[in-house]
Amino acid sequence: MDTKPNDSGKHVVLLGMNHSCSKAELRDRLLFTGPKLEAGLQKISQDPELLESLILSTCNRVEIYAVARDPAAARRRLLDFFSGFHGIPVEEFEQHLYFYHCEKAAEHFFHVISSLDSMVIGETQILAQVKDAYRTAVEMGNTGTVLNKLFHIGIEAGKRVRAETKISDGILSISSAAVDLAKKILGDLSTATSMVIGAGEMSTLTAKHLAAAGIKKMYFANRTIENAQPLAEQFGGSALLFDERETVLPECDIVISSTCSPHFIITPDQIKRVMALRKHRALFCIDIAAPRDIHPDVGRIPNVFLFTIDDLSQVVSQNSQARAHEIGKARTIIGEDLEKYYAWFRSQKVLPTLVSLRRQFEEILDEELARYSSQINTLPEPSRQLVRKIATSLTNRFLNNPSRILKEAASEDDGGLYARSIAAVFDLKVKNDE
């Protein structure tokens, strides 16, 4: 059941795709990486129908969260935004998207930030990724009351899941799954040579798993030698400039790439030259970048085994099933914190009426005090303060019952009816955007 919007007609909407409904090739075309993220936020903020917005873009998902008055219209506008910003016809990606609004959108987000919607259930990166996406949207001025509340409560839920369950214990990460696949294809890795391209967090995790698998000879390639050098020193390997990689690739049995390059950095022609020098000995390639680093046609070259993030999903899903009990505990926590958000959201439909009611009573109070100011001003200062205190106390007493009834009614479907009734009785001028 979807939560109805508040009386201002505001809905939370979500349009996106993830690893379960789309291939990496398609997600790569729709990602908001680097400068594209801020450009995308700036562009979408110009749409007057989308009151708030946030873009979450990772290697496994690209999602836009927004606040709008008309969910159906918002879906169309978000589709057009995806299409126009990336220059891709809607028909090429629409069938791979999911769209949720109100409760469904909030529930999906809570599952995302708690890693229950991740390819690797229990992975810890998503919490930081969501925080970064939220911080950027706030700094760009794209968020408002509704998304701020959703993300504040959601982030706390994500923290609780990690603190109160063992969902992250013994997880099989993308990088560890990649190394496990290499073992299955190449066998003993103790004599193998590897190259890790990129120097980010994923590259560091991958290097740890390679070292644990017994690989002693490792190369680390990056655009700046200063970033590759610490990894080389940590794992007893050799640092390379990015442009030097092809000279070393013929030695390598395993290549794992995770950069932020906007285009392919390993092409079929490069690998054909490498394989000729290797005399066509097997080469294992793992592409865990987003967008992808390795051209998909590399996998068509004989004796080259190319795997992407999508190819690792089956391996990690089997590992996730073993933690079913912890997943159940995580869902319980999510349910508790979702209810906090729902309660807050439902209260918003009566908030404008509460604000208008209090404003009206305070204006009456000020008018009456002003009306009798000549008499009040003749009193000693303590007596003048006492008069205002009594008047304010009476105002609060008069407001108590209607305010309480409105707040209680906010949790029910007829909360809007109560708000409209009180607005009519007191002839309130309700501003629904307050």
N, C-alpha and C positions, 0 to 999 in steps of 0.2 A: 504494500500500500504506500503510495507516495504522499508525503506531507504536503498539504495544501500551502500555497504561498501565503504570506501575511497580507494584510489589507492593502499594502502598497503594491501588491502584485509581483513581488520579487521571488524569483526561482533561482536555485543553484542548478546550473546545467554543466554537463561534461561531454565532450566529444573527443575520442581518441582511439588509438590502436596499441596493442601490445604483442608480445611474442607468441601468444596463443592464437591470434587471429590474423596474423600477417607475417610475411617473410621479411628477412633482414633487408633484401634489395628494395622493397617498398618503403620500409621505415627509414632507410637511409635517405630517401628522396624527400621525406617530410620532416626530418629532424631540424631542430633549432639549435645549432651548435655555434659556439664562439659568438661573434658579433651578430649572428642571425637572431639570437635570443632577444637581445635588447631591441633590435630592429622590429622583430615580430611583436613584442610588447607595445612598442610605440605605435605601430600600425593598428593593432587591434583596439588600443585605447581610444582611437579616433572614431570608432563606431558608436554612435549615440544610443543604439539599442542594447549594447553590452555595457552594463553599468559598472561591472568589475571584471577583471580577467587575470589569469595566471597561466603560464606555460610550463609544463613539466616534460622535459625532453631528456631521455637516457638511452642507453644502447638497446634496451628492451621495450621501450614505450615512448610514445609521444602523445600527450594529452593536454587539452585546453579546458580549464575550469573557468566558468564565467557566471555572472549574475545577470538575469534578464527578466523582462516582464512576460514574454511569450515564448515558451519552450520550443514550439514548432518553428517559429520564426528565427529563434536563436540558432537552432540546428542548421538551418539553411545559411545563415550568415557566417557561422563557423566553417561550414563546408566551403563557402565562397572564399573565406579568408585563407584556408589551407591551399585552395586551388590558386588563388591570385598571388599569394606570397611566394609559393614555390614554383609557379608556372606549370602546374600539372592539371589536366582536365579532371573534373570531379569523378567522371565515370571510371577512371583508372584506379581509384582508391576507396570510393564510397562503400562498397560492399564489405570492405575489411574493417570498417569502423564500428565502434559501439557508441551509443548515445544514452545517457541517463540524466534524470533531473530529480531535484528534491531529495527524498530519502535514498533513492537508489544511487544518486551521485555521491552523497555523503558516505553511504555504506561502502561503495567502491573505493573511495579515497582512503577510508580507514583500513581497508584490506591492503591497499597499496603500501601505505606507510608502515604497516605492521609486517610487511614482506610476505603476506599470504597470497598476494597476486604476483609475486616474483617468480621467475624461472627457477631460482634456487630459494625455496621457502626457508626463511630464517637468515637470509643474507643481510649483512649490516650496512651495505652501502646506500640503500634506498633512503634511509632516514636522513643522512647527510645530503643526499641529492634533493630531497623534498625541501629541506631547510634552505639550501642554496637557491632553489627555484622561488621559494616564498620570499626570501630576502631580496632577490633581484626585482620581483614584482612590486614589493613594498617600496623599494628605492625609486622605482620608475613611476610610482604613484598610481599603479593599476588596481590595487586592492582597496576594499572598503570594509564596512562593518561586517557584512555577511561572510566574505571569504576569510577575513581576519579571524573571526570566531571559529570557523570551520577548521582552519589550519592550526590555530592555537590548541584547540582541544584534540585534533588529530595527532599533532606532534607529541602531545603528552601521552596519548594512547599508544603510539609507537614506542615511546620510552618505557611505558609500563609493560608492554609485551616482552621486551627484551630483559627487563629487570625481574619480572615475576614468573617467567616461564624459562624453559631450557630449549626453546625453539631454535636457538643458534648453536647449540652444542652439537658437535660432530657433523656440521653441515658439509656438504660437498659443494665447493664453490666452482665457478666457471673455470678458473685457472687450474684447480686441482683435477677437475673432470678432463680438462685438455691433456694434462700430463698422464692421466690414467688411460686415455685413448691412445696416446703415443706408446705406452707400454704394451697395449694389446696389439698394436700394428707392428712395432719395431722390436718388441721383446725386451731383452736386457738393455737398459739405458746407460749402464756404467761406462761403456766405451763410446757413447754417442756424443756428438758435438751439437750445441744448440746456439741459436741466436734469438735474443729478445729485442724487438724493435719498439722503442718508446721507453719513457722513464717515469711514467706515472704510477699510481697506486696499483693498478692491475698488473703492470709489468713487474713490480716488486713482489706481489703475491705469487705471480707465475714463477719468478726466479726462485723463490723459496721452495715451491713444489718440485721444480727441476732439480734443485740441490738435494732435496730429500729423496728423490728417486735415484740418486747416485751419479748424476751427470757432473763431471768435473771440469769439462772444457766449455765455457760459455762466453759468448760475445754479446755486448750490449751496444746497440746502435741508436743514436739520437741526433737530432739536428744540432744540438750544442753538446760538445764533449764534456762541458762542466756538469751537465745533468746525468750523463751516462757514467761518468767516472765514479761517483759514490756507489752505484750498483755494482760496478766491476770490482771495486775494492771490497764491498760487503760479501760478495760471493766468489771471490778469487778468479774473476774473469778478466776480459779485455774490453776496453771502451773503444768505440769507433765513431767517427763522424758518419752522419746519415749517408752521405754520398759514397762512402767506402764500402757499403754493405755488399755490393755485387762482387767485389773482389774476394770476399770471405765466404759468401754463400756456398760455393762448391764444396767447402769443408763441412758444411752443416747438414745434419740429419733431421733436425727439428727447427722450425722457424715459427715463432709466435709473435704476432704483431698487434700492438694496441696503442695507436697514436690518435691524435685529433685532426689528422689531415683531412681536408675536404674532398680529396680525390684519391684514386688508387696509387699506392706507392710501390706495389709489386705487380708487374704486368706479365702476361703470357710470354712475350718475347724475352724478357729478362730470365724467366725460369727455364725457357727452352735452352738458352745459352748455358745456364747453370747445370742443367741435366746432362747436356753434352759433355761438360767437363767432369761431371760425376760418373760418367759412363753409365748413366741411367739407374744408378742405385736409388733406392726408395728415399723420397723426401716427404716429410710430414709437416704440413702447414696448418696452423690454427689462426684464424682471424677473429679476434675478440674486440675489434674496434667498432665504433659507430660515429660516422659512416664507416663502411668497410674499407680496409687497407688493401686487401688482396683481390685482384680482379677474379670474378667467378670462373672465367675460362681457364685459369691456372689449374683448376681441378680436372680439366679434360686432358691434361698432358699425361702420358703414360708414366706410371710409377710415382706420380705426385698425389698425395692424399691431402685434400683440402677440406677443412671443417670450419664452420662458422658457429656463432653463438646459437643459432637455431638448431644446429646438429647436435648440440650438447644437451638439449632439453630432456631427452629420454633418460639419459644417464642421471641427471640431477633429480628428475621427478621420482625415480625409484628410491633415491636416497631420502627424499622428502617424505615418502609414504611411511618410512620407518619411524617418523616423529609425529604420528597421527595424534597421540595423546596430548602432546604439547600444542599442536594446532588447535585442538578443542579448547584448551585453556586460554589460548590467545583469542579465540572467537568470543569467549565469555567476557574477557576484558574489553574487547571491541564493542560488544553489546552494551556494556555499562557506560562507556564513554560516549557512544553514539546517542544514548538516551539523554545525556547531558546536553549534547548539541541540539537534539530534537526539542527538548524542553525550552532551551534558549530561543530557538527559531520560532516555536509556536508563540512564545511570549511577544514576539515582535509584531504580531497582528493586532495586539491591543496597546502596544507602547505609544503610538501616536495619539490615541485617545487619552491615555493616562497623562501624557505630557500636556495636551491641550486642556484637560480638566484642571490639572494643578496650576497651569498658567492663568486660567480664568479666575480661580479662587484667589491666587496671589494678587492679580490685578484688582479684584474687588477689595481685598484687604488693604492694598495701597490707596485705593480711591477713598475708602472709608476713613482711614487714618488721616489722609489729606483733608477730607471734609471737616474733620473735627480738630484739625491741627492747631487752630487758634486757642482752643480750650486746653488741648494736651500740652502745648508749649508753655502754659502757665504753671505746669506742675514741676516739682523738683526732678532732676535728672533720673534718680532711681525710680521714681513713679512713672516717668515717661517710658523707661525701659520695661517696666512691669506691664504697662498697657500693651506695648508691642508684643511682649512675650505671651500674654493672655490671648491676644488676637491671633497670633501665629499658632498657638496651641489649639484654639477652637477650629481654625482652618484645617489643621491636620486631622482633628477628630472628625470633622465633616467629610474629609476625603477618605478616611480609613475604610469604611464599608464599601463604597463603590470601587475603590482601588483593589481591595481584597477580592471582591467578586470578579472583577475583570481578570486579575491574575490567575484565579482558579479556573475561570472559564477559558483561559488561553490554552489549557491543556486539552480542551475538548473541541470537537468540530464546530460547535456553535459559539465559539469565542468571538468571532467576527460579528455575530448577531448581537451579543451583549454590548460590544463596543459601539455598534451603530445605534443601539437603543439609548445608551447613556449619552452619546453625542447628540441625539435628538432631544432628549429630556433637558439637557443643559444648554442646548443650542450652541454646541461647540463648533469652532472653525478648525477642523482637524487637518493638519498638514501631514500627509501620508509618507513623506520622505524624511521625516524627522527620525 
